[in-house]
Each structure stands twice: as C-alpha cells, then as structure tokens.
Amino acid sequence: MSTKVLFCDNWEFSKNPIDTEYSENLSWKRVDLPHDWLIYDTKNLYETSTGWYRKVFEYKKCNECVAIRFEGVYMDSRVYVNGVLAGEWKYGYSTFEFDITELLQDGKNVITVRVDHREPNSRWYSGAGIYRRVWLKTYPDCHLISDGIYISADISGQVTVTAEVA
C-alpha cells in the first residue's frame, strides 16, 4: 500500500554566503516549511546566498520503497540523506522527487538540502528556499511512477492512456 505523509514540520535552517558547504557548526534555527529566507529582509530581496535545511527523523526499514517529494525549491538544490547525495534539481518552479530507499537506515536519519540562490535570475520576486510542501512517500516495489500517467486525445475523439510502471 502506498502512503504519502506531509514532511514539513521540525526542519532547521541556516542562511550563509553563496557556496557555503554543510557543517554541523552552521548557525541553525528551527523552521517549518514552506519557508522563504529572502522575505525576512524586504530591503534585500535579491541577495545571492546559500541556504541549508536539515531534518532529523526516525525510520524503521521494511519492505517498501521510500521517496522524498518536493513541490518547489527555489533555486538550485541538492538533497542529501545521511550525508549521501540523493539528487539535485536545477529548476525552481517544478515538483521533483528522489528515491531514497537505499540511503535510509534503521533509527535516526538526517535529510539535508542545499539551496543556492543567485541573482539576477528572474524578472520578478522569486523568493529563496523550500517554498512549497515536502512529502515522504512509501510504495511497494511494483508501482506506478510518480507523474508517469499520460492521457492524450486525437481529433477523432480517440483517448489514449499510458503509464510508467516500476
């Protein structure tokens, strides 16, 4: 059975100069998501900087696949699970997810997300950070791929549905 759990509470955040690497010694503060770090200084809405997010949580491994799904992270992001890169996403306006099954361990786990915000990058205020919801998803080995169902119709009214399965 598939589950989708909101994963927005009890994150920590650290704002830093651009290209700052992760460290336990960064200045961390508790935040809930969605979060935009630029909005807190309205006199500097276009600041180039790097934000780090982290969340510590407990997990019990079982026979299921696990993914983390981000509905929006602006701008360039990298997601790590227990210090290992799960994936990166370069487009800040679209949803993405990574399979993290093999990166999780029994007990304590740490997800960290690096977000680089460089200016100029947009004609309007874009914000910076994990600005939409995050989900932790579980699903069986055999499943439909997220966003993998396609529907098309031709001029005669013929409808075609295709799906990606793993």
C-alpha positions as CSV (number, residue, x, y, z in Angstrom):
1,M,0.0,0.0,0.0
2,S,1.3,3.5,-0.8
3,T,1.3,6.3,1.7
4,K,2.1,10.0,1.4
5,V,2.9,11.9,4.7
6,L,3.4,15.6,5.0
7,F,7.0,16.2,5.9
8,C,7.1,20.0,6.7
9,D,7.5,20.2,10.5
10,N,10.6,20.5,12.6
11,W,13.2,21.4,10.0
12,E,16.2,23.6,10.8
13,F,17.6,26.3,8.5
14,S,20.9,28.1,8.1
15,K,21.5,31.1,5.8
16,N,25.0,31.6,4.6
17,P,27.2,33.2,1.9
18,I,26.9,31.6,-1.5
19,D,28.7,28.2,-1.9
20,T,28.9,27.5,1.8
21,E,29.4,23.8,2.5
22,Y,27.4,21.9,5.1
23,S,28.7,21.8,8.6
24,E,27.1,20.9,12.0
25,N,28.6,24.2,13.2
26,L,26.5,26.5,11.0
27,S,24.1,28.7,12.8
28,W,20.8,26.7,12.8
29,K,17.3,27.9,13.6
30,R,14.0,25.9,13.7
31,V,11.6,26.5,10.8
32,D,8.5,24.8,9.4
33,L,8.0,24.5,5.6
34,P,7.2,26.2,3.3
35,H,9.9,28.7,4.0
36,D,11.4,31.7,2.1
37,W,14.6,33.2,3.6
38,L,14.6,36.3,1.4
39,I,11.3,37.7,2.6
40,Y,12.6,38.4,6.1
41,D,14.7,41.3,4.8
42,T,12.5,43.4,2.5
43,K,15.3,45.8,1.7
44,N,17.4,43.0,0.3
45,L,15.0,40.8,-1.7
46,Y,17.6,39.8,-4.3
47,E,20.5,38.6,-2.2
48,T,22.8,35.9,-3.5
49,S,23.2,33.3,-0.8
50,T,23.1,29.6,0.1
51,G,20.5,28.1,2.5
52,W,20.9,24.8,4.2
53,Y,17.9,22.9,5.5
54,R,18.0,19.8,7.6
55,K,15.5,17.4,9.3
56,V,16.3,14.6,11.7
57,F,13.8,11.8,11.9
58,E,13.4,8.2,12.9
59,Y,12.7,5.5,10.4
60,K,12.1,1.7,10.6
61,K,13.2,-0.1,7.5
62,C,10.8,-2.6,6.0
63,N,10.0,-4.0,2.5
64,E,8.9,-0.8,0.8
65,C,10.3,1.9,-1.4
66,V,10.7,5.4,0.0
67,A,10.8,8.7,-1.8
68,I,11.1,12.4,-0.8
69,R,9.0,14.7,-2.9
70,F,9.5,18.5,-3.1
71,E,6.7,20.6,-4.6
72,G,9.0,23.6,-5.0
73,V,12.6,24.6,-4.1
74,Y,14.0,27.8,-5.5
75,M,16.6,27.8,-7.0
76,D,19.4,25.2,-7.4
77,S,19.0,22.4,-4.9
78,R,20.8,19.3,-3.8
79,V,19.2,16.7,-1.5
80,Y,21.3,14.5,0.8
81,V,20.3,11.6,3.0
82,N,22.7,10.7,5.8
83,G,25.4,12.6,4.0
84,V,25.0,10.9,0.6
85,L,23.7,12.9,-2.4
86,A,20.2,11.6,-3.3
87,G,19.9,14.0,-6.3
88,E,19.9,17.6,-7.5
89,W,17.3,19.8,-9.2
90,K,18.1,22.9,-11.1
91,Y,14.7,24.3,-11.9
92,G,13.0,26.1,-9.1
93,Y,9.4,26.1,-10.3
94,S,8.6,22.4,-10.7
95,T,7.9,19.4,-8.4
96,F,10.6,16.7,-8.1
97,E,11.3,13.6,-6.1
98,F,14.1,11.2,-5.3
99,D,14.0,7.5,-4.3
100,I,15.8,7.4,-1.0
101,T,15.2,3.8,-0.1
102,E,18.8,2.7,-0.2
103,L,20.0,5.7,1.7
104,L,17.8,5.3,4.8
105,Q,18.9,3.3,7.8
106,D,17.1,1.9,10.8
107,G,16.8,4.6,13.5
108,K,18.0,8.1,13.2
109,N,18.2,9.7,9.7
110,V,19.2,13.2,8.5
111,I,18.0,14.8,5.4
112,T,19.9,18.0,4.3
113,V,19.0,20.2,1.4
114,R,21.4,22.8,-0.1
115,V,19.7,25.7,-1.9
116,D,21.8,28.2,-3.9
117,H,20.1,31.4,-4.8
118,R,22.0,33.6,-7.3
119,E,20.9,37.0,-8.6
120,P,19.9,38.1,-11.1
121,N,17.6,35.2,-12.0
122,S,14.1,36.3,-12.6
123,R,12.0,39.3,-13.8
124,W,10.0,39.2,-10.6
125,Y,10.5,38.3,-6.9
126,S,11.2,34.6,-6.8
127,G,11.9,34.0,-3.2
128,A,14.5,31.5,-2.0
129,G,14.3,28.2,-0.2
130,I,11.8,25.3,0.1
131,Y,8.8,27.4,-0.6
132,R,6.2,24.6,-1.1
133,R,5.4,21.4,0.8
134,V,7.5,18.3,1.2
135,W,6.2,14.8,1.3
136,L,7.7,11.4,2.4
137,K,6.2,8.7,0.3
138,T,6.2,4.9,0.6
139,Y,5.1,2.4,-2.0
140,P,5.6,-1.2,-2.9
141,D,8.3,-2.5,-5.3
142,C,5.8,-2.7,-8.1
143,H,4.2,0.7,-8.6
144,L,3.2,3.4,-11.0
145,I,5.9,6.0,-11.4
146,S,5.1,9.4,-9.9
147,D,3.8,11.8,-12.6
148,G,4.0,8.8,-15.0
149,I,0.4,8.6,-16.2
150,Y,-0.2,10.3,-19.6
151,I,-3.5,11.0,-21.3
152,S,-3.8,12.1,-24.9
153,A,-6.7,12.6,-27.4
154,D,-6.7,12.9,-31.1
155,I,-9.1,14.9,-33.3
156,S,-11.4,11.9,-33.8
157,G,-12.0,11.6,-30.1
158,Q,-9.7,8.6,-29.5
159,V,-8.3,8.8,-26.0
160,T,-5.0,7.0,-25.2
161,V,-3.8,6.4,-21.6
162,T,-0.3,5.2,-20.9
163,A,1.5,4.7,-17.6
164,E,5.1,4.1,-16.5
165,V,5.4,1.2,-14.1
166,A,8.4,0.1,-12.0
